[in-house]
Amino acid sequence: MLLPPLPERACLGIIAPAGPPREGRLDQVVPMIERLGFRAKVFPGCAGPAFLGHLAADDARRLNDLEAALADPDVDAVIGLRGGYGCMRLLDRIDRALLRRFPKPLIGYSDLTALMALRQQEGLASWHAPMPASDWCKGESGWADAVTLAQRLRRGLREGERLGPALAPHPLNRGTAPVRGMLTGGNLAVLVALLGTPFMPDLRGSVLFLEDVGEDPYKIDRLLCQLRLSGGLDQLTAVLLGSFSDADSPDEVLADYFGGLGVPVLAGWPSGHTSPNLPLPIGVTITLNPVARTLEA
């Protein structure tokens, strides 16, 4: 079992390591989690007070919540309330020994890419998946994503298991044979912000997953150029492209960077700031099949 299933009536520890929830959203979280058949434990920083206007609480509170949720014997998995910004501010303060001692799943995406990168350095996998205060509450499609996530958490992940449906053909796709590599990455802007720090994940031999939101094509170009100049694209096994939403399509830019890279590319994977937003196991070795257009563990 690559990622074990959560027990019956598992408790999800809710933390806010990045931005504050919108008004009224926090009140919806516990009922949604209970509706999915889980229990919930909300850690204090979720309710603020906000810090600097864009952080859910000050760094000490957010760090304490993260570490307390991991160490809490009643909590089976830890999920981010929402993204935004702030996880990077915690990276050099997190107790790595505590991460190893309590390897319970971390669930989230977007700004939580930074926490997933740190966990991957410690050999820990995370679920790149939608979060309650930013995604589950967005109508029928958001709730459908929450149900899909709950099903995945109850099932866990076994070797050889398919991670989603076969994709439709996409003009960015490349490659003629399946390849295996560790699934690494997440939000492009957050990942690039880790360059030059001790927390940038090793991309050599990886299946690099990228997604982003609200970034115009020239900004995607700048981010990918920085990643290329750092050597981050030199030794990839494959590229998996998720959604690039709320801006003009960057497909022309993506084709320029990845079309001639010489590794398989699978584009249009339904994960990121969109719906559907399928769970992806960051830090797990997967098989990317560019011909069948599938992923499996």
C-alpha positions, 0 to 999 in steps of 0.5 A: 500500500503506497498510501494507506486508507483512512480508518472508518470515521477518520478525523481530519485536522483542519489547519490554515498554513497560508491565507485566511478564509473568506467570511462565512467559509469557516463555518461551513467546513465542519458540516461538510467534513461530517457530511462526507462521513469524517470527523473534524478538528479545527485548529485555532489559527483557522479563526485568526486573527489574520496577520499582515492582511494575507496570512490566516494567523501569525507564523508562530500560530500557523506553525504550532497548528501544523505541528500540533495536528501532526502530533495529535493522536486523534487526527488521522490526516491533516488538510489545509483550509485553503491556499493563498500564501504563507507556507514558505514562511514556515519551512525553515521552522518546521521540525523535520523529525516530527514530520518523520515521527508522524507520517500522516497524510497532508491534503491540499494544493496551491500554496501547500506545494511548499509543504509537500516539497519539504515532506517529499525531502523526508520521503513522505507523500502528500495528496494534491487535492481540493480544500474545503474553504476554497473548493468544496463550497463552490457549488455542485462541481466543488462538492463532487470533487470533495466526494471524489477525494473522500472516496480516495482517502477511504481507499488509499492507493495501491501499486498498479492502481489507476489514478484517473480516467484516460485523457482526451488527446491533447496537442501538447502530448508527446511520447511513445512509451510508458515511463516511471518516475516520482511525481513531483511539483504542484503549483508552478509559481510556488515551486519556482519560488523555492529555487535557490532555497534548501527546500526545492525538491530534486527534479532529476528523474521525476514526473514533473506536475505543474498547474497554476491560476491567474498567470498570463502566458508571459508570466508562465514564460518567465516562471518556466524560463527561471526553472529552465535556467536553474537546470530544473528541466534538464533531467526530467523523466516526464511532464504532467500538465494540469490546469492553467486557469483564470487567464489566457491559455499558455499552451503556446508557451508550454509547447515552446518549453516542453515540446522539444524537451525529449521526454513524454508529456501528458497535458490536460490532467484534471487537477489544479485550480479548476473542477474536476480537481482529482487527487494526485499523490505527490512524492509517489513513483507513478507510471505515465503512459503518453499513448494510453494517456493514463497515470497509475501508481 
